[in-house]
Amino acid sequence: MLVKTDARTPGTEREFPAVAALPPAETKGTLRGRVRAELEAWGGTIGTSPRSGLYFILGALLVVLGFLLYIQFFLIGKMREQARTATKQYAFFYRLAAANYVPDGPDLAFILEALKNAPFPVIVTDKEGEVLQNNIFAYGDTTEATQERLRQMVPELDRQNEPVEAEIQRVGPWVFHYGDSPLIRRLSYLPFVALSVIALFIAVSYLGYRNIKNNEQRSIWVGMAKETAHQLGTPLTSLYGWLELLKAECAEAGDGEPGSKVRRLERAIVEMERDLGRINKVVSRFSQIGSIPELRPGDLNAVIAETAAYLRARVPRLGREVRIVEEYGKLHDIPLNRELVGWAFENLMKNAVDAIEDREGVVRVVTRRWNEQFVEALISDNGKGIDSRQQRRIFEPGYSTKKRGWGLGLTLVKRIVEDYHGGRAILLESAPGLGTTFQILLPIK
């Protein structure tokens, strides 16, 4: 505990609370560790689980396959068998009629009427393929055009069903070619229609499920961000109060000699004010998550340059030699929230610096006009890169390959760029040992 004598009241002492040192890395018991563990847990249950989604799709496909097999092999097969039985009966009746042939007699008229009313197409030909009877065109239509069209239809009917041959007395062999009824044809299309409908249903259901889960997940980490800002706001206000008391103490102590405790304390107060301002900025950023930020015309190059300067001053503390190379194109002001956009690029550039495990590395930032609608910013590094299996998860809340951190950096980047500014945050390319490049697109208007 730091004890300071009150200069205004001799003999009295004012107690200032000591600040406990933070551990170098979070554990499961720390706030950061608990938040990260909670987000990872929610990410596994609320996020789109590949295994549960696969089971859902496989189950739906099995239902469709069962329906298809029922239609194709049972229902349609049964109807085709009935059509074949009826065709054999027509052939049998023709043989009976031929055995007791009476031209234009009632037996022949009955057979022709039955053939005419058959619910499926039938064409009767002789062995040479000449059309003798049919129920497709009007009875008695023997024009050459009709006959030619019927002859062309015979191969199609034979592809649908095997023809039935019958030996007719005093005439010779006849061949009964028959096809599928309109009902069978419609039923044969039904499985594919059903498959399309169910596939559409699966797609819509999956997208709806994914959207609901993403919204739930988003609301959780947005709520945690706001709660973090609220929890940090209370001690931050208290720290500002203690800082003002320290200023008052220094003012009452008067000007000290260079190198005196008063002067050292004044320099410490200046640094503390800067750090508190930095913390206050972070709290302000967290408090804006979930709200609609105000966008104003701003210079993207200036925002990135400010962030790069901030990181460049802190890179030596990491014990690495990392160069931050900036290449700025000529850009007009675009609508942006300076604080949030600066936060997004700070996260990207911090990740790039952290990815450089060797003592030397390069982080490159390039801006330019991408097309008539967007400006582009590329953030690349020559660090360790990202494995292809991990690339799909890098924007998920709570997911991180680092021992430190909450796993929210890239999630915040995506939300700030896409949800708040209508842009795109894309992992452009990455490979283990070759580095990573992120592409940020922000709309011009």
VMD Tcl script that draws the C-alpha trace (Angstrom):
set ca {
  {0.00 0.00 0.00}
  {1.33 3.44 -1.02}
  {1.17 5.96 1.86}
  {1.34 9.68 1.09}
  {1.39 12.47 3.69}
  {-1.38 15.02 3.16}
  {0.36 18.40 2.77}
  {-2.81 20.31 3.60}
  {-3.34 18.64 6.96}
  {-0.03 18.04 8.74}
  {0.18 14.83 10.60}
  {-2.57 13.08 8.64}
  {-1.99 10.42 6.06}
  {-4.00 9.57 2.96}
  {-4.02 5.98 1.72}
  {-3.92 5.15 -1.95}
  {-4.90 1.63 -3.05}
  {-2.08 -0.38 -4.49}
  {-2.49 -1.78 -7.99}
  {-2.00 -5.53 -8.18}
  {0.15 -6.83 -10.99}
  {-1.67 -8.69 -13.74}
  {-0.53 -12.20 -14.64}
  {1.40 -12.50 -17.90}
  {-1.15 -14.82 -19.47}
  {-4.75 -15.56 -18.79}
  {-5.90 -18.71 -17.06}
  {-9.32 -20.27 -16.89}
  {-10.02 -18.30 -13.73}
  {-9.31 -14.86 -15.21}
  {-11.90 -12.69 -16.94}
  {-10.21 -13.05 -20.30}
  {-9.87 -16.80 -19.93}
  {-13.51 -17.17 -18.86}
  {-14.76 -15.02 -21.73}
  {-12.73 -16.93 -24.27}
  {-13.80 -20.31 -22.88}
  {-17.43 -19.18 -22.85}
  {-17.27 -17.99 -26.45}
  {-15.61 -21.21 -27.56}
  {-18.31 -23.20 -25.76}
  {-21.08 -21.16 -27.37}
  {-19.31 -21.39 -30.70}
  {-19.54 -25.17 -30.50}
  {-23.22 -25.25 -29.55}
  {-24.67 -22.21 -31.24}
  {-22.46 -22.02 -34.29}
  {-23.27 -24.07 -37.30}
  {-22.05 -27.51 -36.27}
  {-20.79 -29.39 -39.36}
  {-21.65 -32.76 -37.84}
  {-25.24 -31.89 -36.90}
  {-25.75 -30.25 -40.29}
  {-24.39 -33.35 -42.02}
  {-26.74 -35.63 -40.07}
  {-29.67 -33.39 -40.97}
  {-28.84 -33.47 -44.69}
  {-28.19 -37.23 -44.70}
  {-31.51 -37.86 -42.95}
  {-33.36 -35.74 -45.50}
  {-31.60 -37.52 -48.38}
  {-32.57 -40.91 -46.96}
  {-36.20 -39.80 -46.82}
  {-36.03 -38.61 -50.43}
  {-34.30 -41.82 -51.52}
  {-36.97 -43.94 -49.85}
  {-39.71 -41.90 -51.50}
  {-37.96 -42.22 -54.88}
  {-37.58 -45.98 -54.55}
  {-41.24 -46.34 -53.59}
  {-42.43 -44.32 -56.58}
  {-40.02 -45.80 -59.11}
  {-39.94 -49.48 -58.20}
  {-43.24 -50.10 -56.50}
  {-45.90 -47.72 -57.71}
  {-44.70 -47.17 -61.29}
  {-43.59 -50.80 -61.58}
  {-47.03 -51.95 -60.47}
  {-48.77 -49.73 -63.01}
  {-46.48 -50.91 -65.82}
  {-47.20 -54.51 -64.89}
  {-50.92 -53.81 -65.09}
  {-50.44 -52.19 -68.52}
  {-48.52 -55.24 -69.75}
  {-51.24 -57.56 -68.46}
  {-53.90 -55.50 -70.25}
  {-51.88 -55.56 -73.49}
  {-51.57 -59.34 -73.29}
  {-55.33 -59.53 -72.84}
  {-55.86 -57.41 -75.97}
  {-53.58 -59.78 -77.89}
  {-55.48 -62.77 -76.51}
  {-58.82 -61.26 -77.54}
  {-57.48 -60.64 -81.03}
  {-56.48 -64.29 -81.31}
  {-59.94 -65.38 -80.22}
  {-61.57 -63.01 -82.66}
  {-59.33 -64.23 -85.46}
  {-60.22 -67.86 -84.70}
  {-63.93 -67.04 -85.20}
  {-63.46 -64.20 -87.66}
  {-66.57 -62.31 -88.68}
  {-65.81 -59.04 -90.52}
  {-67.23 -56.10 -88.61}
  {-68.75 -58.48 -86.10}
  {-69.52 -57.60 -82.49}
  {-66.40 -59.37 -81.16}
  {-64.06 -57.28 -83.29}
  {-65.96 -54.08 -82.49}
  {-65.69 -54.85 -78.79}
  {-61.93 -55.41 -79.04}
  {-61.39 -52.22 -81.02}
  {-63.46 -50.25 -78.49}
  {-61.44 -51.72 -75.61}
  {-58.18 -50.87 -77.38}
  {-59.40 -47.35 -78.07}
  {-60.22 -46.76 -74.38}
  {-56.94 -48.15 -73.04}
  {-55.37 -45.63 -70.59}
  {-51.98 -45.96 -72.30}
  {-50.81 -45.63 -75.93}
  {-50.91 -48.82 -78.03}
  {-49.74 -49.35 -81.61}
  {-50.30 -52.72 -83.31}
  {-47.99 -53.61 -86.20}
  {-47.27 -56.67 -88.30}
  {-43.88 -58.34 -88.43}
  {-42.69 -55.90 -91.10}
  {-43.62 -52.87 -88.99}
  {-46.72 -51.77 -90.88}
  {-49.22 -50.13 -88.55}
  {-52.49 -52.07 -88.25}
  {-54.24 -50.52 -85.24}
  {-53.65 -47.74 -82.71}
  {-55.47 -45.75 -80.06}
  {-53.46 -42.57 -80.51}
  {-55.12 -41.09 -83.57}
  {-58.73 -41.30 -84.70}
  {-59.96 -44.70 -85.86}
  {-59.80 -44.97 -89.64}
  {-57.11 -42.31 -90.06}
  {-54.81 -44.15 -92.46}
  {-53.14 -41.22 -94.19}
  {-49.47 -41.59 -95.00}
  {-48.49 -38.76 -92.63}
  {-50.29 -40.46 -89.75}
  {-48.78 -43.84 -90.58}
  {-45.28 -42.35 -90.75}
  {-45.71 -40.60 -87.43}
  {-46.93 -43.82 -85.81}
  {-43.94 -45.74 -87.20}
  {-41.64 -43.13 -85.65}
  {-43.37 -43.54 -82.29}
  {-42.86 -47.32 -82.16}
  {-39.16 -47.25 -81.05}
  {-40.00 -44.81 -78.25}
  {-42.77 -47.11 -76.97}
  {-40.42 -50.09 -77.14}
  {-37.87 -48.21 -75.03}
  {-40.53 -47.73 -72.37}
  {-41.87 -51.29 -72.36}
  {-41.05 -54.57 -74.08}
  {-43.58 -55.25 -76.88}
  {-46.00 -58.18 -76.78}
  {-46.13 -60.56 -79.77}
  {-49.18 -62.62 -80.71}
  {-49.80 -65.12 -83.53}
  {-53.08 -64.24 -85.22}
  {-54.71 -67.00 -87.32}
  {-55.08 -66.35 -91.04}
  {-53.12 -63.10 -90.59}
  {-49.71 -63.84 -89.09}
  {-47.74 -62.47 -86.17}
  {-48.79 -59.11 -84.71}
  {-46.73 -56.99 -82.38}
  {-48.38 -54.87 -79.67}
  {-46.23 -51.84 -78.81}
  {-47.39 -49.96 -75.73}
  {-46.05 -47.09 -73.69}
  {-46.50 -45.49 -70.32}
  {-49.75 -43.77 -69.49}
  {-49.77 -40.00 -68.82}
  {-50.18 -40.79 -65.13}
  {-47.02 -42.93 -65.10}
  {-45.09 -40.21 -66.92}
  {-46.19 -37.64 -64.37}
  {-45.34 -39.99 -61.51}
  {-41.88 -40.63 -62.98}
  {-41.17 -36.90 -62.72}
  {-42.54 -36.70 -59.19}
  {-39.42 -37.98 -57.37}
  {-37.26 -35.38 -59.09}
  {-39.75 -32.64 -58.31}
  {-39.90 -33.87 -54.73}
  {-36.10 -34.02 -54.61}
  {-35.89 -30.42 -55.81}
  {-38.50 -29.25 -53.31}
  {-36.83 -31.07 -50.43}
  {-33.41 -29.80 -51.49}
  {-34.83 -26.28 -51.49}
  {-36.40 -26.94 -48.11}
  {-33.09 -28.24 -46.75}
  {-31.25 -25.20 -48.09}
  {-33.78 -22.75 -46.68}
  {-33.91 -24.60 -43.35}
  {-30.14 -24.74 -43.09}
  {-29.77 -21.06 -43.94}
  {-32.49 -20.18 -41.45}
  {-30.88 -22.37 -38.80}
  {-27.50 -20.84 -39.50}
  {-28.90 -17.32 -39.43}
  {-30.69 -17.91 -36.12}
  {-27.62 -19.45 -34.53}
  {-25.35 -16.71 -35.84}
  {-27.72 -14.08 -34.48}
  {-27.78 -15.82 -31.10}
  {-24.02 -16.09 -31.09}
  {-23.67 -12.46 -32.16}
  {-26.05 -11.25 -29.46}
  {-24.02 -13.16 -26.85}
  {-20.67 -11.65 -27.67}
  {-22.20 -8.22 -28.28}
  {-23.75 -8.42 -24.83}
  {-20.44 -9.52 -23.36}
  {-18.67 -6.63 -25.11}
  {-21.13 -4.12 -23.68}
  {-20.92 -5.70 -20.24}
  {-17.13 -5.57 -20.42}
  {-17.31 -1.88 -21.33}
  {-19.68 -1.30 -18.42}
  {-17.52 -3.21 -15.95}
  {-14.38 -1.39 -17.09}
  {-16.12 1.98 -16.99}
  {-16.61 1.97 -13.22}
  {-12.95 1.43 -12.17}
  {-11.86 3.69 -15.03}
  {-13.85 6.57 -13.58}
  {-12.31 5.84 -10.19}
  {-8.81 5.83 -11.70}
  {-9.43 9.23 -13.25}
  {-10.44 10.47 -9.80}
  {-7.28 9.12 -8.19}
  {-5.24 10.67 -10.99}
  {-6.75 14.08 -10.27}
  {-5.86 13.65 -6.60}
  {-2.27 12.87 -7.57}
  {-2.19 16.00 -9.71}
  {-3.45 18.05 -6.79}
  {-0.79 16.54 -4.54}
  {1.94 17.46 -7.02}
  {0.56 20.98 -7.42}
  {0.57 21.52 -3.65}
  {4.08 20.12 -3.35}
  {5.28 22.85 -5.72}
  {7.98 22.73 -8.38}
  {10.68 20.30 -7.48}
  {14.24 20.08 -8.66}
  {14.89 18.13 -11.89}
  {15.10 14.46 -10.97}
  {13.18 14.94 -7.74}
  {10.34 12.66 -6.73}
  {7.78 15.35 -7.62}
  {9.10 15.66 -11.16}
  {9.25 11.89 -11.58}
  {5.69 11.64 -10.29}
  {4.55 14.33 -12.74}
  {6.08 12.39 -15.63}
  {4.40 9.23 -14.37}
  {1.07 11.09 -14.21}
  {1.46 12.16 -17.85}
  {2.06 8.55 -18.92}
  {-0.82 7.36 -16.76}
  {-3.11 9.89 -18.45}
  {-2.09 8.55 -21.84}
  {-2.70 4.97 -20.77}
  {-6.05 5.86 -19.21}
  {-6.97 7.64 -22.42}
  {-6.06 4.49 -24.29}
  {-8.17 2.34 -21.96}
  {-11.04 4.80 -22.28}
  {-10.78 4.51 -26.06}
  {-10.99 0.72 -25.81}
  {-14.03 0.99 -23.52}
  {-15.65 3.37 -26.00}
  {-15.02 0.87 -28.80}
  {-16.61 -1.98 -26.86}
  {-19.60 0.18 -25.95}
  {-20.30 0.84 -29.65}
  {-20.58 -2.87 -30.47}
  {-24.23 -3.67 -31.17}
  {-25.15 -0.03 -31.82}
  {-25.42 1.75 -35.15}
  {-22.25 3.86 -35.40}
  {-22.18 7.30 -36.95}
  {-20.28 7.37 -40.24}
  {-18.60 10.56 -41.36}
  {-16.36 11.33 -44.35}
  {-12.80 10.52 -43.34}
  {-9.33 9.80 -44.67}
  {-8.71 6.06 -44.55}
  {-4.98 6.54 -45.13}
  {-4.74 8.80 -42.08}
  {-6.57 6.28 -39.89}
  {-4.26 3.45 -40.96}
  {-1.15 5.64 -40.61}
  {-2.13 6.54 -37.05}
  {-2.61 2.87 -36.20}
  {0.70 1.91 -37.84}
  {2.54 4.60 -35.87}
  {1.02 3.35 -32.63}
  {2.07 -0.24 -33.31}
  {5.50 0.73 -34.62}
  {6.30 2.37 -31.29}
  {5.35 -0.80 -29.39}
  {6.90 -3.49 -31.59}
  {10.38 -3.22 -29.94}
  {8.83 -4.24 -26.62}
  {8.06 -7.63 -28.15}
  {11.75 -8.33 -28.71}
  {11.33 -8.53 -32.48}
  {12.51 -6.55 -35.47}
  {9.33 -6.10 -37.45}
  {9.14 -3.46 -40.14}
  {5.76 -1.95 -40.95}
  {5.78 -0.88 -44.59}
  {3.04 1.49 -45.72}
  {2.05 2.13 -49.34}
  {-0.83 4.56 -49.61}
  {-2.71 5.19 -52.81}
  {-4.56 8.38 -53.62}
  {-7.97 8.05 -51.98}
  {-10.86 10.41 -51.48}
  {-12.65 10.63 -48.15}
  {-15.06 7.77 -47.54}
  {-17.85 7.35 -44.95}
  {-16.35 5.70 -41.88}
  {-16.23 5.66 -38.12}
  {-12.61 6.53 -37.36}
  {-12.56 4.83 -33.99}
  {-14.02 1.53 -35.18}
  {-12.08 1.40 -38.45}
  {-8.88 2.15 -36.56}
  {-9.75 -0.69 -34.19}
  {-10.28 -3.08 -37.09}
  {-6.91 -2.28 -38.67}
  {-5.21 -2.39 -35.28}
  {-6.47 -5.95 -34.78}
  {-5.33 -6.98 -38.26}
  {-1.90 -5.44 -37.87}
  {-1.46 -6.83 -34.35}
  {-2.28 -10.29 -35.66}
  {0.24 -9.79 -38.46}
  {2.95 -8.81 -35.96}
  {2.08 -11.75 -33.68}
  {2.24 -14.15 -36.65}
  {5.91 -13.28 -37.19}
  {7.59 -15.73 -34.85}
  {11.14 -14.97 -35.96}
  {12.94 -11.86 -34.82}
  {12.72 -10.24 -38.26}
  {9.66 -9.77 -40.38}
  {7.64 -7.39 -42.53}
  {4.05 -6.22 -42.20}
  {2.90 -4.49 -45.37}
  {-0.15 -2.22 -45.65}
  {-1.32 -1.15 -49.12}
  {-4.32 1.04 -49.96}
  {-5.76 1.80 -53.38}
  {-9.00 2.30 -55.22}
  {-10.37 -1.15 -56.03}
  {-13.16 -0.15 -58.43}
  {-15.87 2.49 -58.76}
  {-17.63 1.30 -55.59}
  {-14.87 0.28 -53.16}
  {-11.45 1.18 -51.86}
  {-9.11 -1.67 -50.93}
  {-6.67 -2.15 -48.10}
  {-4.32 -5.15 -48.06}
  {-2.61 -6.21 -44.83}
  {0.02 -8.88 -45.39}
  {2.82 -10.46 -43.39}
  {5.54 -13.05 -43.88}
  {4.67 -14.90 -40.70}
  {3.68 -18.46 -39.95}
  {0.48 -18.42 -42.02}
  {-2.82 -20.17 -41.37}
  {-3.53 -23.84 -41.95}
  {-6.23 -24.52 -44.54}
  {-8.33 -26.40 -41.96}
  {-8.37 -23.34 -39.71}
  {-9.12 -20.74 -42.37}
  {-12.87 -21.33 -42.29}
  {-13.04 -20.66 -38.54}
  {-10.86 -17.60 -38.15}
  {-13.83 -15.20 -38.03}
  {-15.73 -17.22 -35.41}
  {-16.05 -15.62 -31.94}
  {-13.71 -17.17 -29.39}
  {-11.57 -18.97 -31.96}
  {-7.84 -18.26 -31.66}
  {-4.60 -20.14 -32.17}
  {-2.75 -17.86 -29.74}
  {-2.30 -18.58 -26.05}
  {-3.25 -15.00 -25.22}
  {-6.34 -13.08 -26.29}
  {-10.07 -13.53 -26.30}
  {-10.44 -14.74 -29.88}
  {-12.58 -11.72 -30.79}
  {-10.17 -9.73 -32.95}
  {-11.12 -11.00 -36.40}
  {-14.77 -11.31 -35.38}
  {-14.75 -7.62 -34.53}
  {-12.99 -6.83 -37.80}
  {-15.66 -8.64 -39.80}
  {-18.49 -7.00 -37.89}
  {-17.01 -3.50 -38.13}
  {-16.22 -3.79 -41.84}
  {-19.24 -5.72 -43.08}
  {-22.09 -4.94 -40.69}
  {-21.27 -1.33 -39.85}
  {-19.63 -0.11 -43.05}
  {-21.15 -2.38 -45.71}
  {-17.75 -3.63 -46.86}
  {-16.00 -6.98 -47.06}
  {-13.35 -8.58 -44.84}
  {-11.67 -11.43 -46.71}
  {-8.81 -13.80 -46.00}
  {-7.28 -13.36 -49.44}
  {-4.49 -15.92 -49.17}
  {-2.52 -17.79 -46.55}
  {-0.22 -20.76 -46.37}
  {1.86 -22.23 -43.53}
  {5.31 -20.68 -43.55}
  {4.48 -18.20 -46.33}
  {2.42 -15.59 -44.53}
  {-1.10 -14.22 -44.72}
  {-2.90 -11.48 -46.63}
  {-6.22 -9.94 -45.61}
  {-8.29 -7.83 -47.97}
  {-10.54 -5.07 -46.62}
  {-13.03 -3.44 -49.00}
  {-14.86 -0.30 -47.88}
  {-17.55 1.43 -49.96}
  {-16.76 4.84 -51.41}
  {-20.31 6.09 -50.87}
}
mol new
graphics top color blue
foreach p $ca { graphics top sphere $p radius 0.5 }
foreach p [lrange $ca 0 end-1] q [lrange $ca 1 end] { graphics top cylinder $p $q radius 0.2 }
display resetview
